[in-house]
Amino acid sequence: MASDLHRFIGPELSDDGLGIMHVDMDAFFASVEIARDPPLRGKPVIVAGLGPRGVVAAASYEARKYGVHSALPTAVARRRCPHGVFMTPTTSYGEVSRAVMAIFREYTPHVQPISVDEAFLDVAGARRLIGSPVEIARSIRERVRAEHGITCTVGIASTKFLSKLASEAAKPDGLGVVPAATELEFLHRLPIRSVWGIGEKTAEKLTRLGMRTVGDLARLDVDSLASSVGTASAEHLYALSRNIDPRPVRPERVEKSISNETTFDRDAPDGAVWGPVLLELSRKVASRARAAGWAGRGVTVKIRFGDFRTITRSRMLTAPTDVGREIYSAARELADAAATAPVRLIGVKLDHLVEAAAVGRQVALGEPEHGWRDIETAIDRASAKFGKGAVRSAGRLERRDSRVDTPESGNPGR
């Protein structure tokens, strides 16, 4: 963003009447790795899948100077930054994320996580008890740095839309406040691509109309916009270009599904190769479900073949589960029937989620009283104490399949 925008978002500006905050971790995956290994500080750290089909999950700001960014193919990142420190995702980023979100909730119950590394907060009601939004933001930033060794950027404004733009403009490791009195002056200087919902094609249409900034967009009426982008999009863009965003911060974010997938370095020819990977993915999904307190009744398998044709197959279980072996049993039946050619990617999803505590589990006829769930829960405890991969199945020790795990977060590289 243009450097003159910073005079509209400085932390010394007035936060009167403001209450919405957007907090975004800086280069989250890379920052967590650097916090674990301080000698990496100042180096171009790149967290990525390291196989031939790998992609970048996050890059430190030192790496970004070389044009490395999230979603870039790892092979391209190596060419752009051959001296970079390339690392596979090894840390439980989810654990750090949950700890940071817990910090947020100490200031307000109105916290809406929108990915593993960012959240909206409504701190309007905390002004009298805790302090102003700026004071709260400074306290949060200090605690995240002190307790986890990473940095975050905070944007404060009157709406969710503008608070996110403020944090983007203040990155990295910054605090951006957009006063109510000058919010439109700030907003209207931004490029049109800053508005949610404007992608490359829509931007091209608007540019042909002479629209380059949000201010240009705001000068159009709904009918003029509708002739180019359609009525629904026109109303959306008309509102946001005027900072009309009535959406509240919703503290409850119901998880609809839990999934994990893997892309193979070389197409897996048959179930002897992709089967153990599917089992591991099922266990990961189950572990995440147990950690979040969910059980699911629906299982879906995703398969992508060598020609990039992608299919999904689903089935409903007789009862909700959070056991990896049960998820795998259903997923394997689906995959055996569907995998009619070499497999490029395979994934598993657990959906139709319910609270596990409300389900209760009954031992089936012939099932030992202490079965797979007890074993997997013990593995969870061991992993939490000794780290991921501390306990492996015998099958995994016997053969290690070549693959690249897809990162689980939405976009942790900002």
C-alpha positions as CSV (number, residue, x, y, z in Angstrom):
1,M,0.0,0.0,0.0
2,A,1.1,3.6,-0.6
3,S,3.4,5.0,2.1
4,D,1.1,8.1,2.6
5,L,-1.6,5.8,4.0
6,H,0.3,5.4,7.2
7,R,-0.7,8.9,8.3
8,F,-4.3,7.6,8.4
9,I,-3.5,4.5,10.5
10,G,-1.0,5.5,13.1
11,P,-1.2,4.0,16.6
12,E,-1.2,7.5,18.1
13,L,-4.5,8.4,16.4
14,S,-7.8,8.5,18.2
15,D,-9.7,5.3,18.9
16,D,-12.8,7.1,20.1
17,G,-15.9,5.3,19.1
18,L,-13.9,2.3,17.7
19,G,-14.4,-1.3,19.0
20,I,-13.5,-3.8,16.3
21,M,-10.0,-5.3,16.2
22,H,-8.4,-7.6,13.7
23,V,-5.3,-9.5,15.0
24,D,-3.1,-11.3,12.5
25,M,0.0,-13.3,13.3
26,D,3.0,-12.3,11.2
27,A,4.3,-15.1,8.9
28,F,2.8,-17.5,11.4
29,F,4.4,-20.9,10.6
30,A,7.8,-19.4,9.9
31,S,7.6,-17.3,13.1
32,V,6.8,-20.3,15.2
33,E,9.8,-22.2,13.8
34,I,12.1,-19.3,14.4
35,A,10.8,-19.0,18.0
36,R,11.7,-22.7,18.5
37,D,15.1,-22.2,17.0
38,P,16.3,-18.6,17.6
39,P,19.5,-18.8,15.5
40,L,17.1,-18.8,12.5
41,R,16.2,-15.2,13.3
42,G,17.1,-12.9,10.5
43,K,17.4,-15.7,7.9
44,P,15.1,-16.4,5.0
45,V,13.0,-19.2,6.5
46,I,10.6,-21.0,4.2
47,V,8.1,-23.6,5.6
48,A,7.0,-25.7,2.7
49,G,6.3,-29.2,1.3
50,L,9.8,-30.3,0.2
51,G,8.8,-32.8,-2.5
52,P,8.7,-32.0,-6.2
53,R,5.0,-31.0,-5.9
54,G,5.4,-29.1,-2.7
55,V,4.1,-25.6,-2.1
56,V,5.2,-22.8,0.3
57,A,3.1,-22.6,3.5
58,A,4.8,-19.5,5.0
59,A,7.9,-17.4,4.4
60,S,9.7,-15.1,6.8
61,Y,9.9,-11.5,5.7
62,E,13.6,-12.0,4.9
63,A,12.5,-14.6,2.4
64,R,9.8,-12.4,0.9
65,K,12.4,-10.0,-0.3
66,Y,13.3,-12.6,-2.9
67,G,9.7,-13.0,-4.1
68,V,8.9,-16.0,-2.0
69,H,5.3,-16.2,-0.7
70,S,2.7,-18.6,0.4
71,A,1.2,-20.9,-2.2
72,L,4.3,-20.5,-4.4
73,P,5.6,-23.9,-5.7
74,T,8.6,-25.0,-3.6
75,A,10.7,-25.5,-6.8
76,V,10.2,-21.9,-7.7
77,A,11.0,-20.7,-4.2
78,R,14.3,-22.6,-4.3
79,R,15.2,-20.9,-7.6
80,R,14.3,-17.5,-6.2
81,C,16.0,-18.0,-2.8
82,P,18.6,-20.8,-3.1
83,H,20.2,-19.9,0.2
84,G,16.9,-20.1,2.1
85,V,16.3,-22.3,5.1
86,F,13.6,-24.7,3.9
87,M,11.6,-26.6,6.5
88,T,8.7,-29.0,6.5
89,P,5.8,-28.1,8.9
90,T,6.9,-30.0,12.0
91,T,5.5,-28.0,15.0
92,S,1.9,-28.2,16.3
93,Y,0.9,-24.8,15.0
94,G,-2.6,-25.5,16.3
95,E,-1.3,-25.6,19.9
96,V,0.3,-22.1,19.5
97,S,-2.9,-20.9,17.8
98,R,-5.1,-22.1,20.6
99,A,-2.9,-20.5,23.2
100,V,-2.9,-17.2,21.4
101,M,-6.7,-17.3,21.0
102,A,-6.9,-17.9,24.7
103,I,-5.0,-14.7,25.3
104,F,-7.5,-12.8,23.2
105,R,-10.4,-14.2,25.3
106,E,-8.9,-12.8,28.5
107,Y,-9.7,-9.4,27.1
108,T,-13.1,-10.1,25.6
109,P,-15.5,-13.0,25.1
110,H,-16.2,-11.7,21.6
111,V,-13.5,-13.4,19.7
112,Q,-14.1,-14.8,16.2
113,P,-11.2,-16.9,14.8
114,I,-11.2,-16.8,11.0
115,S,-8.1,-19.0,10.5
116,V,-5.4,-20.5,12.5
117,D,-3.5,-17.2,12.7
118,E,-6.0,-14.4,12.7
119,A,-9.2,-13.3,14.5
120,F,-11.6,-10.5,14.9
121,L,-12.3,-9.1,18.4
122,D,-15.0,-6.8,19.7
123,V,-13.5,-4.8,22.5
124,A,-16.1,-2.1,22.7
125,G,-17.4,-3.4,26.1
126,A,-13.9,-3.7,27.6
127,R,-13.0,0.0,27.5
128,R,-14.1,0.8,31.1
129,L,-12.9,-2.4,32.7
130,I,-9.6,-2.9,30.8
131,G,-8.7,0.1,28.7
132,S,-9.1,1.6,25.3
133,P,-8.8,-0.5,22.1
134,V,-5.2,0.8,21.6
135,E,-4.2,-0.1,25.1
136,I,-5.7,-3.6,24.7
137,A,-3.9,-4.0,21.4
138,R,-0.6,-3.1,22.9
139,S,-1.1,-5.4,25.7
140,I,-2.0,-8.3,23.4
141,R,1.0,-7.7,21.2
142,E,3.3,-7.6,24.2
143,R,1.9,-10.8,25.6
144,V,2.0,-12.7,22.3
145,R,5.7,-11.7,21.9
146,A,6.6,-12.5,25.5
147,E,4.7,-15.8,25.8
148,H,5.3,-17.3,22.4
149,G,8.2,-15.4,20.8
150,I,6.2,-14.3,17.8
151,T,4.7,-11.1,16.6
152,C,1.3,-10.0,15.5
153,T,-0.2,-7.0,13.8
154,V,-3.4,-5.3,15.0
155,G,-5.9,-3.2,13.1
156,I,-8.5,-1.1,14.9
157,A,-11.5,0.4,13.2
158,S,-15.3,0.7,13.3
159,T,-16.0,-2.3,11.2
160,K,-14.6,-5.8,10.5
161,F,-13.8,-4.9,6.9
162,L,-11.8,-1.8,7.8
163,S,-10.0,-3.3,10.7
164,K,-8.6,-6.1,8.5
165,L,-7.5,-3.5,5.9
166,A,-5.8,-1.6,8.8
167,S,-3.9,-4.6,9.9
168,E,-2.8,-5.3,6.4
169,A,-1.5,-1.8,6.0
170,A,0.3,-1.9,9.3
171,K,2.2,-5.2,8.7
172,P,4.5,-6.5,9.9
173,D,4.6,-6.2,13.7
174,G,2.5,-3.1,13.7
175,L,-0.6,-1.4,15.1
176,G,-3.0,0.5,12.8
177,V,-5.8,2.7,14.0
178,V,-8.3,4.2,11.5
179,P,-10.1,7.0,13.3
180,A,-13.8,7.2,12.6
181,A,-13.4,10.8,11.4
182,T,-11.0,9.9,8.6
183,E,-12.0,6.3,7.8
184,L,-13.3,7.1,4.3
185,E,-10.3,9.2,3.5
186,F,-8.1,6.1,4.3
187,L,-10.4,3.6,2.6
188,H,-10.9,5.6,-0.6
189,R,-7.1,5.8,-1.3
190,L,-6.8,2.0,-1.4
191,P,-6.7,0.1,-4.7
192,I,-10.0,-1.6,-5.7
193,R,-8.5,-5.1,-5.1
194,S,-8.5,-4.2,-1.4
195,V,-12.3,-4.7,-1.4
196,W,-13.5,-8.2,-0.4
197,G,-15.1,-9.9,-3.4
198,I,-13.0,-8.2,-6.0
199,G,-10.9,-10.8,-7.8
200,E,-8.8,-10.5,-10.9
201,K,-11.6,-10.7,-13.4
202,T,-13.9,-8.2,-11.5
203,A,-10.9,-5.9,-11.2
204,E,-10.3,-6.0,-14.9
205,K,-14.0,-5.1,-15.6
206,L,-13.8,-2.2,-13.1
207,T,-10.5,-1.0,-14.5
208,R,-12.0,-0.8,-17.9
209,L,-14.6,1.6,-16.4
210,G,-11.8,3.7,-15.1
211,M,-12.0,2.4,-11.5
212,R,-8.6,2.1,-9.8
213,T,-9.2,3.1,-6.2
214,V,-12.0,2.4,-3.7
215,G,-12.8,6.1,-4.0
216,D,-13.5,5.7,-7.7
217,L,-15.8,2.7,-6.8
218,A,-17.6,4.8,-4.2
219,R,-18.6,7.4,-6.8
220,L,-20.6,4.9,-8.8
221,D,-24.2,4.2,-8.0
222,V,-25.6,0.6,-7.7
223,D,-27.2,0.6,-11.1
224,S,-23.9,1.5,-12.9
225,L,-22.0,-1.2,-11.0
226,A,-24.7,-3.8,-11.6
227,S,-24.3,-3.3,-15.4
228,S,-20.8,-4.6,-15.1
229,V,-20.7,-7.0,-12.1
230,G,-24.4,-8.0,-11.5
231,T,-26.9,-6.8,-9.0
232,A,-25.8,-8.9,-6.0
233,S,-22.1,-8.0,-6.4
234,A,-23.0,-4.4,-7.0
235,E,-24.8,-4.0,-3.7
236,H,-22.0,-5.7,-1.9
237,L,-19.3,-3.5,-3.5
238,Y,-21.4,-0.3,-3.1
239,A,-21.7,-1.0,0.7
240,L,-18.1,-1.8,1.3
241,S,-16.8,1.1,-0.7
242,R,-18.6,3.3,1.9
243,N,-17.5,1.1,4.8
244,I,-21.0,-0.1,5.4
245,D,-20.3,-3.5,7.1
246,P,-22.9,-4.3,9.9
247,R,-21.6,-7.8,10.5
248,P,-21.0,-8.4,14.2
249,V,-18.1,-10.3,15.7
250,R,-19.5,-13.8,16.2
251,P,-17.7,-15.6,19.0
252,E,-19.1,-19.0,18.1
253,R,-17.6,-20.4,14.9
254,V,-19.1,-23.8,14.4
255,E,-16.7,-26.2,12.7
256,K,-18.5,-28.0,9.9
257,S,-15.9,-30.6,9.0
258,I,-12.4,-31.7,9.8
259,S,-10.2,-32.9,6.9
260,N,-6.6,-33.8,5.9
261,E,-5.1,-34.6,2.6
262,T,-1.8,-35.6,1.0
263,T,-0.2,-35.2,-2.4
264,F,2.2,-37.9,-3.5
265,D,5.6,-37.1,-5.0
266,R,4.8,-39.9,-7.5
267,D,1.4,-41.2,-8.4
268,A,0.5,-44.0,-6.0
269,P,-0.3,-47.1,-8.2
270,D,-2.5,-49.0,-5.7
271,G,-3.8,-49.4,-2.2
272,A,-0.6,-50.9,-1.0
273,V,1.0,-47.4,-1.4
274,W,-1.9,-45.1,-0.6
275,G,-3.5,-47.3,2.1
276,P,-1.1,-46.6,4.9
277,V,-1.2,-42.9,4.1
278,L,-5.0,-43.0,4.3
279,L,-4.8,-44.6,7.7
280,E,-2.4,-41.9,8.9
281,L,-4.7,-39.2,7.6
282,S,-7.7,-40.8,9.3
283,R,-5.8,-40.8,12.6
284,K,-4.8,-37.1,12.2
285,V,-8.5,-36.2,11.5
286,A,-9.6,-38.2,14.6
287,S,-6.9,-36.6,16.8
288,R,-8.1,-33.1,15.7
289,A,-11.7,-34.1,16.3
290,R,-10.9,-35.3,19.9
291,A,-8.9,-32.2,20.6
292,A,-11.8,-30.0,19.6
293,G,-14.4,-32.1,21.3
294,W,-16.2,-33.3,18.2
295,A,-17.3,-36.6,16.8
296,G,-18.6,-37.1,13.2
297,R,-21.1,-39.4,11.5
298,G,-20.1,-38.6,7.9
299,V,-16.9,-39.8,6.2
300,T,-15.7,-38.5,2.8
301,V,-12.8,-39.6,0.7
302,K,-11.2,-37.3,-1.9
303,I,-9.1,-38.7,-4.7
304,R,-7.2,-36.9,-7.4
305,F,-5.8,-39.0,-10.3
306,G,-2.7,-38.4,-12.3
307,D,-4.7,-36.5,-15.0
308,F,-6.0,-34.1,-12.2
309,R,-9.5,-35.6,-12.4
310,T,-10.9,-35.3,-8.8
311,I,-13.7,-37.3,-7.2
312,T,-15.2,-37.6,-3.8
313,R,-17.1,-40.5,-2.2
314,S,-19.1,-40.3,1.1
315,R,-21.0,-42.5,3.5
316,M,-22.8,-42.1,6.8
317,L,-21.8,-44.2,9.8
318,T,-24.2,-45.9,12.1
319,A,-23.0,-43.6,15.0
320,P,-20.7,-40.6,15.4
321,T,-17.1,-41.4,15.9
322,D,-13.8,-39.7,16.8
323,V,-11.7,-42.9,16.4
324,G,-9.2,-43.0,13.6
325,R,-9.5,-46.7,13.0
326,E,-13.3,-46.4,12.5
327,I,-12.8,-43.4,10.1
328,Y,-10.2,-45.4,8.2
329,S,-12.4,-48.4,7.9
330,A,-15.1,-46.4,6.1
331,A,-12.6,-44.4,4.1
332,R,-10.8,-47.5,2.9
333,E,-14.0,-49.1,1.6
334,L,-14.8,-46.0,-0.3
335,A,-11.3,-45.6,-1.7
336,D,-11.0,-49.2,-2.7
337,A,-14.1,-48.9,-4.8
338,A,-13.2,-45.5,-6.3
339,A,-9.4,-45.6,-6.9
340,T,-9.5,-47.1,-10.4
341,A,-6.2,-45.5,-11.5
342,P,-3.0,-44.3,-10.0
343,V,-3.6,-41.7,-7.3
344,R,-2.0,-38.2,-7.2
345,L,-3.7,-37.0,-4.0
346,I,-5.8,-38.6,-1.4
347,G,-7.7,-37.1,1.5
348,V,-10.3,-37.9,4.2
349,K,-13.0,-35.7,5.8
350,L,-15.1,-36.2,8.9
351,D,-18.4,-34.2,8.8
352,H,-21.9,-34.1,10.3
353,L,-20.1,-33.1,13.5
354,V,-21.7,-33.2,17.0
355,E,-20.3,-32.6,20.4
356,A,-18.5,-35.8,21.5
357,A,-19.5,-35.4,25.1
358,A,-23.2,-35.5,24.1
359,V,-22.8,-38.7,22.1
360,G,-21.4,-41.3,24.5
361,R,-19.8,-44.5,23.3
362,Q,-21.2,-48.0,23.7
363,V,-18.9,-51.0,23.4
364,A,-20.1,-53.1,20.4
365,L,-20.6,-56.8,20.7
366,G,-17.2,-58.6,20.6
367,E,-15.3,-55.3,21.0
368,P,-12.9,-55.2,23.9
369,E,-13.8,-52.7,26.7
370,H,-10.6,-50.8,26.1
371,G,-10.2,-50.6,22.3
372,W,-8.9,-48.3,19.6
373,R,-10.1,-45.1,21.1
374,D,-8.1,-45.8,24.3
375,I,-5.0,-46.5,22.2
376,E,-5.4,-43.4,20.1
377,T,-6.0,-41.2,23.2
378,A,-2.8,-42.6,24.7
379,I,-1.0,-41.6,21.5
380,D,-2.5,-38.1,21.8
381,R,-1.1,-37.8,25.3
382,A,2.3,-39.1,24.3
383,S,2.4,-36.7,21.3
384,A,1.5,-33.7,23.5
385,K,4.3,-34.6,26.0
386,F,7.1,-35.7,23.6
387,G,6.1,-34.1,20.3
388,K,4.4,-35.2,17.1
389,G,5.7,-38.5,15.7
390,A,6.9,-39.7,19.1
391,V,4.6,-42.7,18.7
392,R,4.1,-44.5,15.3
393,S,2.3,-47.5,14.2
394,A,4.3,-50.6,13.3
395,G,3.0,-50.2,9.7
396,R,4.5,-46.8,9.4
397,L,7.8,-47.9,10.8
398,E,8.0,-50.6,8.2
399,R,7.5,-48.4,5.2
400,R,7.6,-44.6,4.8
401,D,5.6,-43.4,1.8
402,S,7.0,-40.5,-0.2
403,R,4.6,-37.6,0.0
404,V,4.0,-33.9,0.8
405,D,1.5,-33.0,3.5
406,T,-0.8,-30.1,2.7
407,P,-0.8,-27.5,5.5
408,E,-4.0,-27.3,7.4
409,S,-4.3,-23.6,8.0
410,G,-6.2,-21.1,5.8
411,N,-3.4,-18.7,5.0
412,P,-0.7,-18.7,7.7
413,G,1.9,-16.8,5.7
414,R,0.8,-13.2,5.9
